[in-house]
Amino acid sequence: MAEATQEEIRAHMDTYTAFNKLLTFVILWVILLLSSMALGLVAHVGLLSVLLGVGGTVALLIGFALFG
């Protein structure tokens, strides 16, 4: 079995970290989307649902762009 160099290990860890961030973002966005849909469809609070969905999406994008 071939030994991995430090550069290969670093590249693998960078890819692994980026994938984890992407997966975390997608999971949080799906939860936000489902909760916004539940507010709009079940609770009949359409305006709050739209504001939560759009504002939450923008907040997630900014949060992951700045801190991710």
ROKE-510462 format. One line per field, with one value per atom (N, C-alpha, C): x, y, z; residue in one letter; chain; atom name. Coordinates in steps of 0.2 Angstrom, whole numbers, plus 5000, padded with zeros to 4 digits. Example, Ala and Ser with C-alpha at 12.3 -4.5 7.8 and 13.67 -1.06 7.14 Angstrom:
px <- (5066|5062|5066|5064|5068|5064);
py <- (4972|4978|4984|4989|4995|5000);
pz <- (5039|5039|5039|5035|5036|5039);
residuo <- (a|a|a|s|s|s);
cadena <- (A|A|A|A|A|A);
atomo <- (N|CA|C|N|CA|C);
This chain:
px <- (5004|5000|5004|5003|5007|5006|5011|5010|5008|5004|5001|5006|5007|5012|5008|5011|5008|5003|5005|5001|4995|4995|4989|4984|4987|4983|4980|4983|4981|4975|4976|4971|4965|4966|4960|4956|4960|4956|4953|4955|4952|4945|4946|4940|4935|4937|4932|4929|4933|4930|4925|4927|4922|4916|4916|4910|4906|4909|4905|4902|4905|4901|4895|4896|4891|4885|4887|4881|4878|4881|4878|4874|4876|4872|4865|4866|4860|4855|4858|4853|4849|4853|4850|4845|4847|4842|4836|4836|4830|4826|4829|4825|4821|4825|4822|4816|4817|4812|4806|4807|4801|4797|4801|4797|4794|4796|4793|4787|4787|4781|4776|4778|4773|4770|4773|4770|4765|4767|4762|4756|4757|4752|4748|4751|4747|4745|4749|4747|4744|4744|4741|4744|4750|4754|4758|4756|4759|4765|4763|4768|4774|4773|4778|4782|4779|4783|4787|4785|4789|4795|4794|4799|4804|4802|4806|4811|4807|4811|4816|4814|4819|4825|4822|4827|4832|4829|4833|4838|4836|4841|4846|4845|4850|4855|4852|4856|4861|4858|4862|4868|4866|4871|4877|4875|4880|4884|4880|4884|4889|4887|4892|4897|4896|4901|4906|4904|4908|4912|4908|4911|4913|4911|4912|4918);
py <- (4994|5000|5006|5011|5017|5022|5025|5030|5037|5040|5047|5052|5057|5062|5068|5072|5077|5081|5083|5087|5083|5077|5073|5073|5072|5072|5079|5084|5091|5092|5090|5091|5087|5081|5076|5080|5082|5086|5092|5096|5102|5100|5094|5092|5089|5086|5083|5089|5094|5100|5103|5105|5108|5104|5098|5093|5094|5094|5094|5101|5106|5113|5113|5110|5110|5106|5100|5095|5099|5102|5106|5111|5115|5120|5117|5112|5109|5106|5103|5101|5106|5112|5117|5121|5121|5125|5120|5114|5110|5110|5111|5111|5118|5123|5130|5130|5127|5126|5123|5117|5113|5117|5120|5124|5130|5133|5139|5136|5130|5127|5126|5123|5121|5127|5133|5139|5141|5141|5144|5139|5133|5128|5126|5124|5122|5127|5132|5137|5143|5143|5149|5156|5156|5162|5163|5165|5165|5171|5177|5182|5180|5178|5176|5171|5166|5160|5163|5167|5170|5174|5178|5182|5177|5172|5168|5164|5162|5158|5162|5168|5172|5175|5177|5180|5174|5169|5163|5161|5161|5159|5164|5170|5175|5175|5173|5173|5167|5161|5155|5157|5160|5161|5166|5171|5176|5172|5168|5165|5160|5156|5151|5155|5160|5164|5167|5170|5173|5169|5164|5160|5153|5151|5144|5143);
pz <- (5000|5000|5000|4996|4995|5001|5003|5008|5005|5009|5006|5009|5005|5006|5011|5014|5018|5013|5007|5002|5001|5000|4998|5004|5010|5016|5017|5016|5017|5012|5006|5000|5002|5005|5007|5013|5017|5023|5021|5016|5014|5010|5006|5003|5008|5013|5018|5022|5024|5027|5023|5017|5012|5011|5011|5010|5016|5022|5028|5029|5027|5027|5022|5017|5012|5014|5017|5020|5026|5030|5035|5033|5028|5025|5022|5018|5015|5020|5026|5031|5034|5036|5039|5035|5028|5023|5022|5022|5021|5028|5033|5040|5039|5037|5037|5031|5026|5021|5023|5027|5029|5034|5039|5044|5041|5036|5032|5029|5026|5023|5028|5033|5039|5041|5042|5044|5039|5033|5028|5026|5026|5024|5030|5036|5042|5046|5048|5052|5049|5042|5038|5040|5041|5042|5036|5031|5024|5024|5026|5026|5031|5037|5041|5038|5035|5032|5026|5022|5017|5020|5025|5028|5031|5035|5038|5033|5027|5022|5019|5017|5013|5018|5024|5028|5031|5032|5035|5029|5023|5018|5017|5017|5017|5023|5029|5035|5034|5032|5031|5026|5020|5015|5018|5021|5024|5030|5034|5039|5037|5032|5029|5025|5022|5018|5022|5028|5032|5037|5040|5045|5043|5037|5034|5031);
residuo <- (m|m|m|a|a|a|e|e|e|a|a|a|t|t|t|q|q|q|e|e|e|e|e|e|i|i|i|r|r|r|a|a|a|h|h|h|m|m|m|d|d|d|t|t|t|y|y|y|t|t|t|a|a|a|f|f|f|n|n|n|k|k|k|l|l|l|l|l|l|t|t|t|f|f|f|v|v|v|i|i|i|l|l|l|w|w|w|v|v|v|i|i|i|l|l|l|l|l|l|l|l|l|s|s|s|s|s|s|m|m|m|a|a|a|l|l|l|g|g|g|l|l|l|v|v|v|a|a|a|h|h|h|v|v|v|g|g|g|l|l|l|l|l|l|s|s|s|v|v|v|l|l|l|l|l|l|g|g|g|v|v|v|g|g|g|g|g|g|t|t|t|v|v|v|a|a|a|l|l|l|l|l|l|i|i|i|g|g|g|f|f|f|a|a|a|l|l|l|f|f|f|g|g|g);
cadena <- (A|A|A|A|A|A|A|A|A|A|A|A|A|A|A|A|A|A|A|A|A|A|A|A|A|A|A|A|A|A|A|A|A|A|A|A|A|A|A|A|A|A|A|A|A|A|A|A|A|A|A|A|A|A|A|A|A|A|A|A|A|A|A|A|A|A|A|A|A|A|A|A|A|A|A|A|A|A|A|A|A|A|A|A|A|A|A|A|A|A|A|A|A|A|A|A|A|A|A|A|A|A|A|A|A|A|A|A|A|A|A|A|A|A|A|A|A|A|A|A|A|A|A|A|A|A|A|A|A|A|A|A|A|A|A|A|A|A|A|A|A|A|A|A|A|A|A|A|A|A|A|A|A|A|A|A|A|A|A|A|A|A|A|A|A|A|A|A|A|A|A|A|A|A|A|A|A|A|A|A|A|A|A|A|A|A|A|A|A|A|A|A|A|A|A|A|A|A|A|A|A|A|A|A);
atomo <- (N|CA|C|N|CA|C|N|CA|C|N|CA|C|N|CA|C|N|CA|C|N|CA|C|N|CA|C|N|CA|C|N|CA|C|N|CA|C|N|CA|C|N|CA|C|N|CA|C|N|CA|C|N|CA|C|N|CA|C|N|CA|C|N|CA|C|N|CA|C|N|CA|C|N|CA|C|N|CA|C|N|CA|C|N|CA|C|N|CA|C|N|CA|C|N|CA|C|N|CA|C|N|CA|C|N|CA|C|N|CA|C|N|CA|C|N|CA|C|N|CA|C|N|CA|C|N|CA|C|N|CA|C|N|CA|C|N|CA|C|N|CA|C|N|CA|C|N|CA|C|N|CA|C|N|CA|C|N|CA|C|N|CA|C|N|CA|C|N|CA|C|N|CA|C|N|CA|C|N|CA|C|N|CA|C|N|CA|C|N|CA|C|N|CA|C|N|CA|C|N|CA|C|N|CA|C|N|CA|C|N|CA|C|N|CA|C|N|CA|C|N|CA|C|N|CA|C|N|CA|C|N|CA|C|N|CA|C);
